[in-house]
Amino acid sequence: MTQASHNSRPLPPSPGFSTIRFEKRGTLAWITLNRPRQLNAYNVAMRDDLFGALSAVHDDPEVRAMVLSGAGPAFSTGGDVSEFGTAPSPTVARWVRFRRDVWGRLRALGGLEMVLLCDIAIAASDAKFCLPETGLGMIPGVAGTQTAARRLGPGRALDLCITGRWIDAKEALAIGLVAEVVPGATLMRAAGALARGLCRLPRERVAMAKLAVWDGLELPLGEALAMERRLARRLDNLSRAAISVPKRAPRGGPGGNEAP
């Protein structure tokens, strides 16, 4: 869970969505979890809304970056126990959450799990985080055990997964969970500025860097290094091809006037 703001009123809804707000501002997409009175707990309706919004982002070639945030005092408390907690077993609860391929769109389903799988996370200075499932008789079973280990290392992951303890924004920054900590009043401004900066970066370079890091985590080191070299060559070839394309002079000569 991450602190976002202190207003618990829901934002005006976006057409077609009941639990999130989806906006596109030029090349930047904004998705806001919009159940602030429930601390943006992830329920079945939010699962379906996120699937729709993330699919739209995935399929839109104009979108260069996306900001995922939470309305109200929390980013998300994770699964809504009023729904998933009434399932016959934790296994059934996880099955319900996985029935839509939100994992394939964002690669995460819970509150902290979403943070773990974002490329870059920014936290308000009063934010707090935890993986509380062990206190509920479960384990972080919607990718928390795997994403935490890959992002933070096995030692940090075991600490958070076993103890279920809360950590503050300062510790989250120290262990690499977030990249930056800012005052709560400037959180959305800082996220927007970072995202707009990402939008201005060359698309191919960003894509290659993300492939190298995320896909490399799934490979042995030797194979990951070989993939890194292939991606570097591919990017170099793309750059050379762009340079070698001659610029066409306007018809009619340097003045640009076309012949009749």
C-alpha positions in Angstrom: 0.0 0.0 0.0 1.3 3.5 -0.8 0.0 6.8 0.5 -1.2 9.0 -2.4 -3.5 11.6 -1.0 -5.9 12.2 1.9 -9.2 12.7 0.1 -11.4 9.7 0.4 -14.0 10.8 -2.2 -13.9 8.8 -5.5 -12.9 10.7 -8.6 -15.4 11.3 -11.4 -15.8 7.9 -13.1 -14.5 7.3 -16.6 -17.0 6.0 -19.2 -17.2 2.2 -19.1 -15.3 1.8 -15.8 -16.7 1.6 -12.3 -13.6 1.1 -10.2 -10.8 2.9 -12.0 -10.3 6.2 -13.9 -8.7 5.9 -17.3 -7.4 8.9 -19.1 -5.1 9.5 -22.1 -3.2 12.7 -22.3 -1.3 12.8 -25.6 1.2 10.0 -25.4 0.7 9.4 -21.7 -1.9 7.1 -20.2 -3.2 7.5 -16.6 -4.9 4.7 -14.7 -6.2 5.6 -11.2 -7.5 2.9 -8.9 -10.8 4.6 -7.8 -12.2 2.9 -4.7 -10.8 5.3 -2.1 -13.3 4.4 0.6 -12.1 0.8 0.4 -8.5 1.9 0.2 -8.5 0.8 -3.5 -8.9 -2.9 -2.5 -8.7 -5.1 -5.6 -12.0 -6.8 -6.3 -13.5 -8.7 -9.3 -14.9 -5.5 -10.8 -11.5 -3.8 -10.6 -9.9 -6.9 -12.1 -12.2 -6.5 -15.1 -11.8 -2.8 -15.4 -8.0 -3.1 -15.2 -8.0 -5.7 -17.9 -10.0 -3.4 -20.2 -7.8 -0.3 -19.5 -4.5 -2.2 -19.7 -5.6 -3.8 -23.0 -6.4 -0.4 -24.4 -2.9 0.9 -23.4 -1.3 -2.2 -24.8 -3.0 -1.9 -28.1 -2.6 1.9 -28.6 0.6 2.7 -30.5 0.5 6.3 -29.4 0.9 5.5 -25.7 4.6 5.8 -24.7 4.2 5.6 -20.9 1.6 4.9 -18.2 1.1 6.2 -14.7 -0.7 3.9 -12.3 -1.9 5.6 -9.1 -4.5 5.3 -6.4 -7.2 7.8 -5.5 -7.5 8.7 -1.8 -5.2 7.8 1.1 -3.8 4.6 -0.3 -2.5 3.2 -3.5 -4.1 -0.2 -2.8 -4.4 -2.6 0.1 -4.4 -5.6 -2.2 -7.2 -8.1 -2.6 -10.6 -7.2 -1.2 -11.1 -9.6 1.7 -14.9 -8.9 1.6 -14.9 -10.7 -1.8 -11.8 -12.9 -2.0 -11.9 -13.7 1.7 -15.2 -15.4 1.4 -13.9 -17.9 -1.2 -13.8 -21.6 -0.1 -10.0 -21.5 0.1 -7.0 -19.2 -0.7 -6.5 -21.3 -3.8 -10.0 -20.5 -5.1 -9.5 -16.8 -4.2 -6.3 -16.7 -6.3 -8.1 -18.5 -9.2 -10.8 -15.9 -9.2 -8.3 -13.1 -9.4 -6.4 -14.8 -12.2 -9.5 -15.6 -14.4 -8.7 -12.5 -16.4 -5.2 -12.0 -17.8 -4.4 -8.9 -15.8 -1.1 -10.6 -15.0 -0.2 -10.6 -18.7 -1.0 -6.9 -19.0 0.6 -5.6 -15.8 2.1 -8.8 -14.4 0.7 -8.2 -11.0 -2.6 -8.4 -9.1 -2.2 -7.2 -5.5 -1.3 -3.8 -4.1 2.4 -4.2 -3.4 2.6 -6.7 -6.2 1.6 -3.9 -8.7 4.4 -1.7 -7.3 6.9 -4.5 -7.6 6.2 -4.9 -11.3 6.1 -1.3 -12.4 9.2 -0.2 -14.2 9.7 2.7 -11.9 7.9 3.4 -8.6 7.7 6.8 -6.8 6.4 6.9 -3.2 5.1 9.7 -1.0 7.2 10.3 2.0 4.5 9.0 4.4 3.9 5.8 2.4 4.0 2.4 4.0 4.3 -1.1 2.4 3.8 -4.7 3.4 2.9 -8.2 2.2 0.4 -9.2 5.0 -0.7 -12.5 3.8 1.1 -14.6 6.3 -0.9 -13.0 9.1 -4.1 -14.1 7.3 -2.9 -17.7 7.1 -1.7 -17.5 3.5 1.4 -16.6 1.5 1.7 -13.8 -1.0 0.3 -16.0 -3.7 -0.6 -13.6 -6.5 3.1 -13.3 -7.6 4.4 -11.5 -4.5 6.9 -14.3 -3.6 8.4 -14.3 -7.1 8.3 -10.6 -7.9 9.7 -9.6 -4.6 12.6 -12.0 -4.9 13.4 -10.8 -8.4 13.1 -7.1 -7.6 14.6 -7.0 -4.1 16.7 -10.2 -3.8 15.8 -13.4 -1.9 16.8 -12.0 1.5 14.6 -9.0 1.4 11.8 -11.0 -0.1 11.9 -13.6 2.6 11.9 -10.8 5.3 8.8 -9.2 3.8 6.9 -12.4 2.9 7.5 -14.2 6.2 7.2 -11.4 8.7 4.5 -9.4 7.0 6.0 -6.3 8.6 5.4 -2.8 7.4 8.2 -0.7 6.0 8.2 3.0 5.4 9.2 5.0 2.3 12.7 5.5 3.5 13.4 1.8 3.8 11.5 1.1 0.6 14.0 3.5 -1.2 17.0 1.9 0.6 16.0 -1.7 -0.6 15.2 -0.6 -4.1 11.4 -1.1 -4.0 11.0 2.6 -5.1 13.3 4.8 -7.1 12.3 8.1 -5.5 10.5 9.5 -2.4 8.7 12.9 -2.6 6.4 14.9 -0.4 2.8 13.6 -0.7 1.6 17.0 -2.0 3.9 16.7 -5.0 3.6 13.0 -5.7 1.3 13.2 -8.8 3.3 16.1 -10.2 6.6 14.1 -9.8 5.0 11.0 -11.4 3.7 13.0 -14.3 7.0 14.8 -14.9 8.9 11.4 -14.9 6.4 9.8 -17.2 6.5 12.8 -19.7 10.3 12.5 -19.7 10.0 8.8 -20.5 7.6 9.6 -23.4 10.3 11.8 -25.0 12.9 8.9 -25.0 13.4 7.0 -28.2 10.9 4.1 -28.2 13.3 1.5 -29.4 15.9 2.2 -26.8 13.4 2.0 -24.0 11.9 -1.2 -25.4 15.4 -2.9 -25.7 16.4 -1.9 -22.2 13.2 -3.2 -20.7 13.5 -6.5 -22.6 17.1 -6.9 -21.4 16.2 -6.4 -17.8 12.8 -8.1 -17.4 13.4 -11.1 -19.7 17.0 -11.4 -18.5 15.7 -12.1 -15.0 14.2 -15.3 -16.3 17.4 -16.6 -17.8 20.7 -18.0 -16.6 23.4 -15.3 -16.6 25.2 -16.6 -19.7 22.0 -16.7 -21.8 20.9 -13.3 -20.4 24.3 -11.7 -21.5 23.9 -13.3 -24.9 20.4 -11.8 -25.2 21.8 -8.4 -24.1 24.4 -8.5 -27.0 21.7 -9.5 -29.5 19.5 -6.6 -28.4 22.4 -4.2 -28.5 23.3 -5.3 -32.1 19.6 -4.9 -33.1 19.5 -1.4 -31.7 22.7 -0.5 -33.4 21.3 -1.8 -36.7 18.2 0.2 -36.3 20.2 3.3 -35.6 22.4 2.7 -38.7 19.3 2.2 -40.9 17.8 5.5 -39.7 21.1 7.4 -40.4 21.4 5.8 -43.9 18.0 6.9 -45.1 18.6 9.9 -47.4 16.6 13.0 -46.9 14.6 13.8 -50.0 14.8 17.4 -51.3 11.5 19.1 -52.0 10.4 18.8 -55.6 11.3 21.7 -57.7 14.8 22.2 -56.2 16.0 23.9 -53.0 13.2 26.5 -53.1 10.6 23.8 -52.7 8.4 24.9 -55.5 6.9 22.0 -57.4 7.0 22.1 -61.2 3.7 22.5 -62.8 
